[in-house]
Amino acid sequence: MKLYFAAGSCGLASQIALREAGQDFDLVEVDFKTKRTVEGSYFDVTPKGFVPALKLDNGEIITEGAVILQWIADTHSAGRLLPAAGTAERYRALEWLNYVATDLHKGMAVMFSPFVDKASKVDFANGNLAERFAYIDSHLAKNEYLLGDRFSVADGYLYNVLCWPPRVGIDLSRYAAIEQFMLRMEQRPSVRASREAEGLAPR
Ligand SMILES: N[C@@H](CCC(=O)N[C@@H](CS)C(=O)NCC(=O)O)C(=O)O
């Protein structure tokens, strides 16, 4: 199995999930500028050109981070990394995965966009993202993890995306529960090993 990634981007969550599941995998780095890997053109892996992508041993390729996370949890964790399909808890988990993927991940993507000017980014961060951080912070003030007291792949995704705000000048230190969550996540061997494998400096 191969995970295609680019250091510091949204493939970290997939890597955390693979490690939590105890699944062996190889990492293949994608150069965003050239869209190439050591294997050749990344567009041959996925025409979308986005990371993450997971290549299974049978050659099948899965894209879309939130979908990769569900595949890993469903095929490799026996209900440990996501609640069982069909249960009410599963839909809670899917709500979070979708929220992180859409409102948070793609919200944060605005802050990295070369097509948005600096003043608009500041307005967007204050007028839009701040509300999302506050919502997550209020939830984490009452819950150790997104699903309460149990870790799930959604936490790895949340951790992944919440590593980005300081890179674009957003200070999260006023969100005490988010800070605690980030520190808690960084106690997990899966998170430490994934950061190390991507060559990420301490946050
Ligand atoms: N819909 C995709 C989006 C993934 C995505 O936004 N990936 C970014 C990195 S976080 C990317 O590959 N960007 C390529 C580029 O900027 O050239 C998913 O949820 O997995």
The ligand as an ORCA input file, in Angstrom:
! r2SCAN-3c Opt
* xyz 0 1
  N     -10.968     17.194     -1.973
  C      -9.633     16.804     -1.622
  C      -8.789     18.043     -1.471
  C      -7.391     17.732     -1.060
  C      -6.533     18.968     -1.069
  O      -7.005     20.100     -0.951
  N      -5.232     18.737     -1.189
  C      -4.299     19.825     -1.306
  C      -3.302     19.815     -0.153
  S      -4.053     20.026      1.432
  C      -3.502     19.650     -2.574
  O      -3.188     18.539     -2.947
  N      -3.155     20.727     -3.259
  C      -2.397     20.621     -4.452
  C      -1.827     21.888     -4.882
  O      -2.071     22.898     -4.198
  O      -1.138     21.895     -5.906
  C      -9.624     16.005     -0.322
  O     -10.477     16.283      0.535
  O      -8.790     15.099     -0.155
*
